[in-house]
Amino acid sequence: MKKILLSLLAVAVATLGCNAQLLWEISGKGLEKPSYLFGTHHVAPVSVLDSVPGFAKALASVDKVYGEMNMSQENTPQKQQVMLGFAMAPKDSTLTAVLAPAQLDSLDKVLKSYMGPMAAVNQFAPMKPAMLNVVLAMVQSQKVFPTFDPTKQLDTEIQTRGAAAGKEIGGFETMEDQCQAIFGNSIISQANELMDLVRNDDKVADTALKMAQAYLAGDLNTMLSIMEEPTMGGSDEWAERMINKRNANWVRVMAALLPTASVLIAVGAGHLPGEKGLINMLRNEGYTVKAVEK
């Protein structure tokens, strides 16, 4: 199975240089220099950057690099403690309190299948179900991207390269903002989303592969449709909380930022497409947004 996944990924990588829609130029509305919008994948290998037409040129040309967060400021031990605080459940809402024994058994089996026999659901018992959603999503994606190196995460790498080139680094959110989006819905909703993921685990490998193929081919619309599938935890509420509200907040920052400097904006690719995606919202602000083809 692993050889099949790698073969399909190789095909997707081969198509990336031909028709990728991951990098977009932002111009018009009186801008003296263009800015750029780039869609990332949080567990894709950093080698993706070498296959995106125009990325190196875009990075070299801008004054600033902005991401979802300023990774050097927000990815610290202190901020990890902040995330842990958000991830911990109230005493009456731990996993053992909100999930039935049969559900806990199913969750335990899925965890072991991805993380090995030493993994156990009781290790995560004090945490909110959303934290298990994050863990499962990461290990499921890493099955498709077996070469992923957590020390070279794509969003961080872009900011690191930008800083090394003397670019100013910024972020649209803090760790607290992201945690509120991830962990801010009700414990019951989180539990339901988690069990949807567990029940549909047999489909996850195929779906994760489709997501990887869509990303590497620059097919943003397919990525968004996959993320919104109910079997993957997607819902109108999820889209509003994780995509739409955040996009609206970011565009307000961009509206003030873009007239002052040339910026490379690198955020999760799922934020780019759709009516409430960043591409369309920037166009609604009067900017010309077009794919960079070379």
Buried (B, 14 or more C-beta within 10 A) or exposed (E): EEEEBEEBBEEBBEBBEEEBBBBBBBBBEEBEEBBBBBBBBBBBBBEBBEBBBBBEEBBEBBBBBBBBBBBEEBBEEEBEEBBEEBBBBEEEBBBEEBBEEEBBEBBBEBBBEBBEEEBEBEEBBBBBBBBBBBBBBBBBBBBBBEEBEEEEBBBBBBBBBBBEEEBEBBBBBBBBBBBBBBBBBEBEBBBBBBBBBBEBBEEBBEBBBBBBBBBBBBBBEBBBBBBBBEEBBBBEEBBEBBBBEBBEEBBEBBBEBBEEBBBBBBBBBBBBBBEBBBBBBBBEBEBEBEBBEE
